[in-house]
């Protein structure tokens, strides 16, 4: 079925390293084009009037070593870009007021791209703040020179990270909450069970000022869900992005916490299994969505056609807007995300590269500005569209980062090598009980 979707090919051969470099570059342009030059804030998506996303800002910071090492911006100017962004965020107001930028060192999810103040009554987000902190620590570690600007990057980035009150964010419990709002207090959900929160806990444990206790990490892991899926033993989480985002910064190959030692695995190998599970789900295609197959998979948090029901070839189908799709237990509405496949390059290039080749033969923009469209749904027909079916009209800042950073980790291991020298990351891993390998 998936082979029927190949139209107007952009790439009729297997992608080479040069092709991946081109995809990485055009994806990276989002952070150059979508940044307010006055303050360094990065817009959430390409929709007109979109606010800044604190997570996208963190990923843009983490991408700065890539633009330097790839010769896109010289180091001296890249340092100025990083410093302007960090200084602005450090100056932004922190407090309980509903129009502040953050509180207790954490940041609101969405900010006005001009003023840096909270918009949409968005939540003070612990996980999105973690992406910002990880990006700040990336440039603090990478810019290790003695120039005044590089020294100031280290000072400001560390100040930004070290003022976060991790214990406050636990709201008198062991695990971290999802966040807080000034209108009604803490969000009644906690980071428990395996997901992208792995990075969050490592950063909290590594803080030199307000560290989480090691018991917090053990509380996070005690609700892990180890399963056998399609004959593969793995730590389960449905959306593929949850198996990737912590890995943008941390090289988990060969290092193990207590849980992974007990299961004779590591988080890198687990992400490899999760990638294969996604492909196998698409091959089996139990809900008979159009296009799914060996080279058409990738189920994650993504944009979708909308909250609507349609009769498709005699079958009542329910479609979703932005939601965390997953495999093999759903939710699933026929929406596929190319970016999340590319972000699995380090884990399983042997199945990712042929899938990228297939996506390249579809009208999904691989060689165009910002790279692949973030999601598409061939089951949801759209008359008059270039493809004949739904394709996301926007690019999202948090989808671009995984493509750029994980492609770089696949090609050179750059981010991993930088963060091996990052003291808070190393401290956090050790306090979480990780040992072995490069640790």
Buried (B, 14 or more C-beta within 10 A) or exposed (E): EBEEBBEEEBBEEEBEEEBBBBBBBBBBBBBBEBBBEEBBBBBBBBEEEBBBBBBBBBBBBBBBBBBBBBEBBEBEEBBEBBBBBBBBBBEBBBEEEEBBBBBBBBBBBBBBBEBBBBBEEBBBBBBBBBBBBBBBBBBBBBBEBEEEBBEBBBEBBBBBBBBBBBBBBBBEEBBBBBBBBBEEEBBEEBBBBBBBBBBBBBBBBBBEEBBBBBEBBBBBBEEBEBEEBBEBEBBBBBBBBBBBBBBBBBBBBEBBBBBBBEBEBBBBBBBBBBBBBBBBBBBEBEBEBBBBBBBBBBBBBBBBBEEEEEEBEEEEBEBBEBBBBBBBEEBBBBBBBBBBBBBBBBBBBEBBBBBBBBBBBBBBBBBEEBBBBBBBBBBBBEEEEEBBBBBBEBBBBBBBBBBBBBBBBBBEBBBBBBBBEBEBBBBBBBBBBBEEEEE
